[in-house]
Amino acid sequence: MLVLYTTSTLGPLLSSDLHFDSSLLGYLIMSSFGLAAVLSLWAGAIVDYLGSRYTLLMLFSSVGLAFTLIATVESFYSLLVAAAICGIAQALANPVTNLLIAQQVPPEQKAGIVGLKQAGVQLAALIAGLMLPSIALQYGWRVAFGIVVPITIFFCLSVSFVTPKKHIRAQARLKLLPPNSLLQRLMIIQFLIGTSLSAFVTYLPTFAIQQNMALPLADTLIAVFGAVGMISRIVLTPMGAKLKDESLLLFMLAAIAAVSMAITMNATPDSHWQLWAGAIGVGLTAVATNAIAMSMLVRDPAFGPVTFSSSLVSVAFFAGFALGPPLFACVSIYFENLFASWNTLIGALILACVMAIVLAFARRHKVEHRRV
């Protein structure tokens, strides 16, 4: 996820130095999450086949390679390829971490650990919003991207200390399993929320700058978004696990996120409080939905085997992330204003609310059928 937040906060510097229009930033996100969505079809099977140790090595190595290339590129198209490599890590992240949790964490602690794990994603937003812009303004954006590389090397060296020595494969060969009906509904919800969330994060600083907000302050919006997102994932994930059905919580969070985006779109050059309210509102709500979804998969076997269900939900989420930014840009260009783009994102969240209700009824029906 770090590529999303760094592209968002450092995007204006990238577009200025490499001489491309800022509207093309969305295609960087599309390249990364588009590849992640495709690879996620096999990610669960790959994790099951290789085991957590070798999968984590592959994950951190791909991030290191991608950020090395980003720090040295000279054109937009090279940047596009480098960003796409991050998709390898995106695809593997949830299946491998969920596998580790399923294998090594007691059942009563799983929801809390999933929330803590998913909060790490928002830590990336906090770092990208606070630290990297300062480094980029003082030393250049290439240095800001480059400092990620030694961190990935450290993580590669640490893998052997946090993973099991032996891995027992659940199946002997790579095999794709089709999603069951419950998983399909959850995938649709994650696709819709991912579409809105990625576009919001990508273009919030750019939209803020258009409203005459200074670049450092606009990047701070992402830091605030990341901070409240960490809190929401840590608090709401175990809270959702205590409910009879987390689907209703997904409904509520998507609804509040839609209202938050509606507030954001009404910001003006003379009034910026809407931008802060939107960053906080979306960070507290939509951000938590993926962590809650992953917790549902880890705790409820009705969705299917955890590695495969995690990878398929990631397919949907990453597909939404890939579609969101270019969709936002295309709609704004077609209608020649940003209001249509914001309304498109709000519409996606409303559809997610509808699907959350459908999922709640489906889960209730399945429970009643078991009792019979």
Contacts in CASP RR format, 6 or more apart in sequence:
PFRMAT RR
TARGET T0000
AUTHOR 0000-0000-0000
METHOD contacts of the structure
MODEL  1
MLVLYTTSTLGPLLSSDLHFDSSLLGYLIMSSFGLAAVLSLWAGAIVDYL
GSRYTLLMLFSSVGLAFTLIATVESFYSLLVAAAICGIAQALANPVTNLL
IAQQVPPEQKAGIVGLKQAGVQLAALIAGLMLPSIALQYGWRVAFGIVVP
ITIFFCLSVSFVTPKKHIRAQARLKLLPPNSLLQRLMIIQFLIGTSLSAF
VTYLPTFAIQQNMALPLADTLIAVFGAVGMISRIVLTPMGAKLKDESLLL
FMLAAIAAVSMAITMNATPDSHWQLWAGAIGVGLTAVATNAIAMSMLVRD
PAFGPVTFSSSLVSVAFFAGFALGPPLFACVSIYFENLFASWNTLIGALI
LACVMAIVLAFARRHKVEHRRV
1 90 0 8 1.000
1 121 0 8 1.000
1 124 0 8 1.000
1 125 0 8 1.000
2 63 0 8 1.000
2 86 0 8 1.000
2 124 0 8 1.000
2 127 0 8 1.000
2 128 0 8 1.000
2 148 0 8 1.000
3 28 0 8 1.000
3 29 0 8 1.000
3 32 0 8 1.000
3 66 0 8 1.000
3 83 0 8 1.000
3 86 0 8 1.000
3 87 0 8 1.000
4 29 0 8 1.000
4 32 0 8 1.000
4 33 0 8 1.000
4 198 0 8 1.000
4 201 0 8 1.000
4 202 0 8 1.000
4 321 0 8 1.000
5 124 0 8 1.000
5 125 0 8 1.000
5 127 0 8 1.000
5 128 0 8 1.000
5 129 0 8 1.000
5 201 0 8 1.000
5 222 0 8 1.000
6 128 0 8 1.000
6 132 0 8 1.000
6 144 0 8 1.000
6 145 0 8 1.000
7 14 0 8 1.000
7 25 0 8 1.000
7 26 0 8 1.000
7 28 0 8 1.000
7 29 0 8 1.000
7 83 0 8 1.000
7 202 0 8 1.000
8 25 0 8 1.000
8 128 0 8 1.000
8 201 0 8 1.000
8 202 0 8 1.000
8 203 0 8 1.000
8 204 0 8 1.000
8 205 0 8 1.000
8 222 0 8 1.000
9 128 0 8 1.000
9 129 0 8 1.000
9 132 0 8 1.000
9 133 0 8 1.000
9 205 0 8 1.000
9 219 0 8 1.000
9 222 0 8 1.000
10 128 0 8 1.000
10 132 0 8 1.000
10 133 0 8 1.000
10 136 0 8 1.000
10 141 0 8 1.000
10 144 0 8 1.000
10 145 0 8 1.000
11 22 0 8 1.000
11 25 0 8 1.000
11 205 0 8 1.000
11 206 0 8 1.000
12 22 0 8 1.000
12 205 0 8 1.000
12 206 0 8 1.000
12 209 0 8 1.000
12 215 0 8 1.000
13 136 0 8 1.000
13 140 0 8 1.000
13 141 0 8 1.000
14 20 0 8 1.000
14 25 0 8 1.000
14 79 0 8 1.000
14 141 0 8 1.000
15 21 0 8 1.000
15 22 0 8 1.000
15 24 0 8 1.000
15 25 0 8 1.000
17 141 0 8 1.000
18 73 0 8 1.000
18 74 0 8 1.000
18 75 0 8 1.000
18 76 0 8 1.000
18 79 0 8 1.000
20 76 0 8 1.000
22 206 0 8 1.000
23 329 0 8 1.000
23 332 0 8 1.000
23 333 0 8 1.000
24 76 0 8 1.000
25 202 0 8 1.000
25 203 0 8 1.000
25 206 0 8 1.000
25 325 0 8 1.000
26 202 0 8 1.000
26 324 0 8 1.000
26 325 0 8 1.000
26 326 0 8 1.000
26 328 0 8 1.000
26 329 0 8 1.000
27 80 0 8 1.000
27 325 0 8 1.000
27 326 0 8 1.000
28 79 0 8 1.000
28 80 0 8 1.000
28 83 0 8 1.000
29 83 0 8 1.000
29 198 0 8 1.000
29 202 0 8 1.000
29 321 0 8 1.000
29 322 0 8 1.000
29 324 0 8 1.000
29 325 0 8 1.000
30 322 0 8 1.000
30 323 0 8 1.000
30 324 0 8 1.000
30 325 0 8 1.000
30 326 0 8 1.000
31 80 0 8 1.000
31 81 0 8 1.000
31 83 0 8 1.000
31 84 0 8 1.000
31 322 0 8 1.000
32 83 0 8 1.000
32 84 0 8 1.000
32 86 0 8 1.000
32 87 0 8 1.000
32 90 0 8 1.000
32 322 0 8 1.000
33 87 0 8 1.000
33 90 0 8 1.000
33 198 0 8 1.000
33 318 0 8 1.000
33 319 0 8 1.000
33 320 0 8 1.000
33 321 0 8 1.000
33 322 0 8 1.000
34 84 0 8 1.000
34 87 0 8 1.000
34 318 0 8 1.000
34 319 0 8 1.000
34 321 0 8 1.000
34 322 0 8 1.000
35 84 0 8 1.000
35 85 0 8 1.000
35 87 0 8 1.000
35 88 0 8 1.000
35 90 0 8 1.000
35 91 0 8 1.000
36 86 0 8 1.000
36 87 0 8 1.000
36 88 0 8 1.000
36 90 0 8 1.000
36 91 0 8 1.000
36 314 0 8 1.000
36 318 0 8 1.000
36 321 0 8 1.000
36 322 0 8 1.000
37 91 0 8 1.000
37 314 0 8 1.000
37 315 0 8 1.000
37 316 0 8 1.000
37 318 0 8 1.000
37 319 0 8 1.000
37 320 0 8 1.000
37 321 0 8 1.000
37 322 0 8 1.000
38 91 0 8 1.000
39 87 0 8 1.000
39 88 0 8 1.000
39 91 0 8 1.000
39 92 0 8 1.000
40 90 0 8 1.000
40 91 0 8 1.000
40 95 0 8 1.000
40 311 0 8 1.000
40 312 0 8 1.000
40 314 0 8 1.000
40 315 0 8 1.000
40 318 0 8 1.000
41 176 0 8 1.000
41 311 0 8 1.000
41 312 0 8 1.000
41 315 0 8 1.000
42 174 0 8 1.000
42 176 0 8 1.000
42 311 0 8 1.000
43 91 0 8 1.000
43 92 0 8 1.000
43 94 0 8 1.000
43 95 0 8 1.000
43 310 0 8 1.000
43 311 0 8 1.000
43 314 0 8 1.000
44 95 0 8 1.000
44 307 0 8 1.000
44 308 0 8 1.000
44 310 0 8 1.000
44 311 0 8 1.000
45 171 0 8 1.000
45 174 0 8 1.000
45 175 0 8 1.000
45 176 0 8 1.000
45 307 0 8 1.000
45 308 0 8 1.000
45 311 0 8 1.000
46 55 0 8 1.000
46 92 0 8 1.000
46 95 0 8 1.000
46 174 0 8 1.000
47 55 0 8 1.000
47 92 0 8 1.000
47 95 0 8 1.000
47 96 0 8 1.000
47 99 0 8 1.000
47 307 0 8 1.000
47 311 0 8 1.000
48 99 0 8 1.000
48 169 0 8 1.000
48 170 0 8 1.000
48 171 0 8 1.000
48 307 0 8 1.000
48 308 0 8 1.000
49 169 0 8 1.000
49 173 0 8 1.000
49 174 0 8 1.000
50 58 0 8 1.000
50 167 0 8 1.000
51 96 0 8 1.000
51 99 0 8 1.000
51 163 0 8 1.000
51 167 0 8 1.000
51 169 0 8 1.000
52 96 0 8 1.000
52 99 0 8 1.000
52 100 0 8 1.000
52 103 0 8 1.000
52 163 0 8 1.000
52 164 0 8 1.000
52 167 0 8 1.000
53 159 0 8 1.000
53 160 0 8 1.000
53 163 0 8 1.000
53 164 0 8 1.000
53 165 0 8 1.000
53 167 0 8 1.000
55 92 0 8 1.000
55 95 0 8 1.000
55 96 0 8 1.000
56 96 0 8 1.000
56 155 0 8 1.000
56 159 0 8 1.000
56 163 0 8 1.000
57 156 0 8 1.000
57 159 0 8 1.000
58 88 0 8 1.000
58 92 0 8 1.000
59 88 0 8 1.000
59 89 0 8 1.000
59 92 0 8 1.000
59 93 0 8 1.000
59 96 0 8 1.000
60 89 0 8 1.000
60 152 0 8 1.000
60 153 0 8 1.000
60 155 0 8 1.000
60 156 0 8 1.000
60 159 0 8 1.000
61 152 0 8 1.000
61 156 0 8 1.000
62 85 0 8 1.000
62 86 0 8 1.000
62 87 0 8 1.000
62 88 0 8 1.000
62 89 0 8 1.000
63 86 0 8 1.000
63 89 0 8 1.000
63 148 0 8 1.000
63 152 0 8 1.000
64 148 0 8 1.000
64 149 0 8 1.000
64 152 0 8 1.000
64 153 0 8 1.000
65 85 0 8 1.000
66 82 0 8 1.000
66 83 0 8 1.000
66 85 0 8 1.000
66 86 0 8 1.000
66 89 0 8 1.000
67 82 0 8 1.000
67 145 0 8 1.000
67 146 0 8 1.000
67 148 0 8 1.000
67 149 0 8 1.000
67 152 0 8 1.000
68 146 0 8 1.000
68 149 0 8 1.000
69 78 0 8 1.000
69 81 0 8 1.000
69 82 0 8 1.000
69 85 0 8 1.000
70 79 0 8 1.000
70 82 0 8 1.000
70 83 0 8 1.000
70 145 0 8 1.000
70 146 0 8 1.000
71 142 0 8 1.000
71 143 0 8 1.000
71 145 0 8 1.000
71 146 0 8 1.000
71 149 0 8 1.000
72 142 0 8 1.000
73 79 0 8 1.000
73 82 0 8 1.000
87 318 0 8 1.000
90 314 0 8 1.000
90 318 0 8 1.000
91 311 0 8 1.000
91 314 0 8 1.000
91 318 0 8 1.000
93 314 0 8 1.000
94 294 0 8 1.000
94 310 0 8 1.000
94 311 0 8 1.000
94 313 0 8 1.000
94 314 0 8 1.000
95 307 0 8 1.000
95 310 0 8 1.000
95 311 0 8 1.000
95 314 0 8 1.000
97 117 0 8 1.000
98 114 0 8 1.000
98 294 0 8 1.000
98 297 0 8 1.000
98 298 0 8 1.000
98 306 0 8 1.000
98 307 0 8 1.000
98 310 0 8 1.000
99 306 0 8 1.000
99 307 0 8 1.000
99 310 0 8 1.000
100 162 0 8 1.000
100 163 0 8 1.000
101 110 0 8 1.000
101 113 0 8 1.000
101 114 0 8 1.000
101 117 0 8 1.000
101 298 0 8 1.000
102 110 0 8 1.000
102 298 0 8 1.000
102 306 0 8 1.000
103 164 0 8 1.000
104 164 0 8 1.000
105 113 0 8 1.000
107 299 0 8 1.000
110 241 0 8 1.000
110 295 0 8 1.000
110 298 0 8 1.000
110 299 0 8 1.000
111 237 0 8 1.000
111 238 0 8 1.000
111 240 0 8 1.000
111 241 0 8 1.000
111 295 0 8 1.000
111 298 0 8 1.000
111 299 0 8 1.000
112 234 0 8 1.000
112 237 0 8 1.000
112 238 0 8 1.000
112 241 0 8 1.000
112 295 0 8 1.000
114 237 0 8 1.000
114 291 0 8 1.000
114 294 0 8 1.000
114 295 0 8 1.000
114 298 0 8 1.000
115 233 0 8 1.000
115 234 0 8 1.000
115 237 0 8 1.000
115 238 0 8 1.000
115 291 0 8 1.000
115 295 0 8 1.000
116 233 0 8 1.000
116 234 0 8 1.000
117 291 0 8 1.000
118 233 0 8 1.000
118 237 0 8 1.000
118 290 0 8 1.000
118 291 0 8 1.000
118 294 0 8 1.000
119 229 0 8 1.000
119 230 0 8 1.000
119 231 0 8 1.000
119 233 0 8 1.000
119 234 0 8 1.000
119 291 0 8 1.000
120 230 0 8 1.000
120 233 0 8 1.000
121 233 0 8 1.000
122 225 0 8 1.000
122 226 0 8 1.000
122 227 0 8 1.000
122 229 0 8 1.000
122 230 0 8 1.000
122 233 0 8 1.000
122 283 0 8 1.000
122 287 0 8 1.000
123 226 0 8 1.000
123 230 0 8 1.000
125 201 0 8 1.000
125 222 0 8 1.000
125 223 0 8 1.000
125 225 0 8 1.000
125 226 0 8 1.000
125 227 0 8 1.000
125 229 0 8 1.000
126 223 0 8 1.000
126 226 0 8 1.000
126 227 0 8 1.000
126 230 0 8 1.000
128 219 0 8 1.000
128 222 0 8 1.000
128 223 0 8 1.000
129 219 0 8 1.000
129 220 0 8 1.000
129 222 0 8 1.000
129 223 0 8 1.000
130 220 0 8 1.000
130 223 0 8 1.000
132 144 0 8 1.000
133 144 0 8 1.000
133 215 0 8 1.000
133 216 0 8 1.000
133 219 0 8 1.000
134 216 0 8 1.000
135 143 0 8 1.000
135 144 0 8 1.000
135 147 0 8 1.000
136 143 0 8 1.000
136 144 0 8 1.000
137 216 0 8 1.000
170 305 0 8 1.000
170 307 0 8 1.000
177 304 0 8 1.000
177 305 0 8 1.000
177 308 0 8 1.000
179 187 0 8 1.000
179 309 0 8 1.000
179 312 0 8 1.000
180 302 0 8 1.000
180 303 0 8 1.000
180 304 0 8 1.000
181 362 0 8 1.000
182 302 0 8 1.000
182 303 0 8 1.000
182 359 0 8 1.000
182 362 0 8 1.000
182 363 0 8 1.000
182 366 0 8 1.000
183 303 0 8 1.000
183 304 0 8 1.000
183 309 0 8 1.000
183 312 0 8 1.000
183 313 0 8 1.000
185 355 0 8 1.000
185 358 0 8 1.000
185 359 0 8 1.000
185 362 0 8 1.000
186 293 0 8 1.000
186 296 0 8 1.000
186 297 0 8 1.000
186 303 0 8 1.000
186 313 0 8 1.000
186 316 0 8 1.000
186 359 0 8 1.000
187 312 0 8 1.000
187 313 0 8 1.000
187 315 0 8 1.000
187 316 0 8 1.000
188 316 0 8 1.000
188 352 0 8 1.000
188 355 0 8 1.000
189 250 0 8 1.000
189 254 0 8 1.000
189 289 0 8 1.000
189 293 0 8 1.000
189 352 0 8 1.000
189 355 0 8 1.000
189 356 0 8 1.000
189 359 0 8 1.000
190 289 0 8 1.000
190 290 0 8 1.000
190 293 0 8 1.000
190 313 0 8 1.000
190 316 0 8 1.000
190 317 0 8 1.000
190 320 0 8 1.000
191 316 0 8 1.000
191 317 0 8 1.000
191 319 0 8 1.000
191 320 0 8 1.000
192 254 0 8 1.000
192 320 0 8 1.000
192 348 0 8 1.000
192 349 0 8 1.000
192 351 0 8 1.000
192 352 0 8 1.000
192 355 0 8 1.000
193 254 0 8 1.000
193 257 0 8 1.000
193 286 0 8 1.000
193 289 0 8 1.000
193 290 0 8 1.000
193 317 0 8 1.000
193 348 0 8 1.000
193 349 0 8 1.000
193 352 0 8 1.000
194 286 0 8 1.000
194 290 0 8 1.000
194 317 0 8 1.000
194 320 0 8 1.000
194 321 0 8 1.000
194 324 0 8 1.000
195 320 0 8 1.000
195 321 0 8 1.000
195 323 0 8 1.000
195 324 0 8 1.000
195 327 0 8 1.000
195 345 0 8 1.000
195 348 0 8 1.000
196 257 0 8 1.000
196 261 0 8 1.000
196 286 0 8 1.000
196 324 0 8 1.000
196 345 0 8 1.000
196 346 0 8 1.000
196 347 0 8 1.000
196 348 0 8 1.000
196 349 0 8 1.000
196 352 0 8 1.000
197 257 0 8 1.000
197 282 0 8 1.000
197 286 0 8 1.000
197 287 0 8 1.000
197 321 0 8 1.000
198 320 0 8 1.000
198 321 0 8 1.000
198 322 0 8 1.000
198 323 0 8 1.000
198 324 0 8 1.000
198 325 0 8 1.000
199 324 0 8 1.000
199 325 0 8 1.000
199 327 0 8 1.000
199 328 0 8 1.000
199 341 0 8 1.000
199 345 0 8 1.000
200 261 0 8 1.000
200 264 0 8 1.000
200 282 0 8 1.000
200 286 0 8 1.000
200 345 0 8 1.000
201 222 0 8 1.000
201 225 0 8 1.000
202 324 0 8 1.000
202 325 0 8 1.000
202 328 0 8 1.000
203 325 0 8 1.000
203 328 0 8 1.000
203 329 0 8 1.000
203 341 0 8 1.000
204 218 0 8 1.000
204 221 0 8 1.000
204 222 0 8 1.000
204 225 0 8 1.000
204 264 0 8 1.000
204 275 0 8 1.000
204 279 0 8 1.000
205 215 0 8 1.000
205 218 0 8 1.000
205 219 0 8 1.000
205 221 0 8 1.000
205 222 0 8 1.000
206 218 0 8 1.000
207 264 0 8 1.000
207 267 0 8 1.000
207 275 0 8 1.000
207 338 0 8 1.000
208 217 0 8 1.000
208 218 0 8 1.000
208 221 0 8 1.000
208 267 0 8 1.000
208 272 0 8 1.000
208 275 0 8 1.000
209 215 0 8 1.000
209 218 0 8 1.000
211 267 0 8 1.000
211 268 0 8 1.000
211 269 0 8 1.000
211 272 0 8 1.000
211 275 0 8 1.000
212 269 0 8 1.000
213 272 0 8 1.000
213 275 0 8 1.000
221 275 0 8 1.000
221 276 0 8 1.000
221 279 0 8 1.000
222 279 0 8 1.000
224 276 0 8 1.000
224 279 0 8 1.000
224 280 0 8 1.000
225 279 0 8 1.000
225 280 0 8 1.000
225 282 0 8 1.000
225 283 0 8 1.000
225 287 0 8 1.000
226 283 0 8 1.000
226 287 0 8 1.000
228 279 0 8 1.000
228 280 0 8 1.000
228 281 0 8 1.000
228 283 0 8 1.000
228 284 0 8 1.000
228 287 0 8 1.000
229 283 0 8 1.000
229 284 0 8 1.000
229 287 0 8 1.000
229 288 0 8 1.000
231 284 0 8 1.000
232 283 0 8 1.000
232 284 0 8 1.000
232 285 0 8 1.000
232 287 0 8 1.000
232 288 0 8 1.000
233 287 0 8 1.000
233 288 0 8 1.000
233 291 0 8 1.000
236 249 0 8 1.000
236 253 0 8 1.000
236 288 0 8 1.000
236 291 0 8 1.000
236 292 0 8 1.000
237 288 0 8 1.000
237 291 0 8 1.000
237 292 0 8 1.000
237 295 0 8 1.000
239 249 0 8 1.000
240 246 0 8 1.000
240 249 0 8 1.000
240 292 0 8 1.000
240 295 0 8 1.000
241 295 0 8 1.000
241 299 0 8 1.000
243 249 0 8 1.000
245 360 0 8 1.000
245 363 0 8 1.000
245 364 0 8 1.000
246 292 0 8 1.000
246 295 0 8 1.000
246 296 0 8 1.000
247 356 0 8 1.000
247 357 0 8 1.000
247 359 0 8 1.000
247 360 0 8 1.000
247 363 0 8 1.000
248 356 0 8 1.000
248 360 0 8 1.000
249 292 0 8 1.000
250 289 0 8 1.000
250 292 0 8 1.000
250 293 0 8 1.000
250 352 0 8 1.000
250 356 0 8 1.000
250 359 0 8 1.000
251 353 0 8 1.000
251 356 0 8 1.000
251 357 0 8 1.000
251 360 0 8 1.000
253 285 0 8 1.000
253 286 0 8 1.000
253 288 0 8 1.000
253 289 0 8 1.000
253 292 0 8 1.000
254 285 0 8 1.000
254 286 0 8 1.000
254 289 0 8 1.000
254 349 0 8 1.000
254 350 0 8 1.000
254 352 0 8 1.000
254 353 0 8 1.000
254 356 0 8 1.000
255 349 0 8 1.000
255 350 0 8 1.000
255 353 0 8 1.000
256 281 0 8 1.000
256 284 0 8 1.000
256 285 0 8 1.000
257 281 0 8 1.000
257 282 0 8 1.000
257 283 0 8 1.000
257 285 0 8 1.000
257 286 0 8 1.000
257 349 0 8 1.000
258 346 0 8 1.000
258 347 0 8 1.000
258 349 0 8 1.000
258 350 0 8 1.000
258 353 0 8 1.000
260 277 0 8 1.000
260 278 0 8 1.000
260 280 0 8 1.000
260 281 0 8 1.000
260 282 0 8 1.000
260 285 0 8 1.000
261 278 0 8 1.000
261 282 0 8 1.000
261 342 0 8 1.000
261 345 0 8 1.000
261 346 0 8 1.000
261 349 0 8 1.000
262 342 0 8 1.000
262 346 0 8 1.000
263 274 0 8 1.000
263 277 0 8 1.000
263 278 0 8 1.000
264 274 0 8 1.000
264 275 0 8 1.000
264 277 0 8 1.000
264 278 0 8 1.000
264 279 0 8 1.000
264 282 0 8 1.000
264 342 0 8 1.000
265 274 0 8 1.000
265 338 0 8 1.000
265 339 0 8 1.000
265 342 0 8 1.000
265 343 0 8 1.000
266 274 0 8 1.000
267 273 0 8 1.000
267 274 0 8 1.000
267 275 0 8 1.000
286 349 0 8 1.000
290 317 0 8 1.000
293 313 0 8 1.000
293 317 0 8 1.000
294 310 0 8 1.000
294 313 0 8 1.000
296 303 0 8 1.000
297 303 0 8 1.000
297 304 0 8 1.000
297 306 0 8 1.000
297 309 0 8 1.000
297 310 0 8 1.000
297 313 0 8 1.000
298 306 0 8 1.000
302 363 0 8 1.000
302 366 0 8 1.000
303 309 0 8 1.000
324 345 0 8 1.000
327 341 0 8 1.000
327 344 0 8 1.000
328 341 0 8 1.000
328 344 0 8 1.000
328 345 0 8 1.000
329 341 0 8 1.000
331 340 0 8 1.000
331 341 0 8 1.000
331 344 0 8 1.000
332 338 0 8 1.000
332 340 0 8 1.000
332 341 0 8 1.000
334 340 0 8 1.000
335 341 0 8 1.000
END
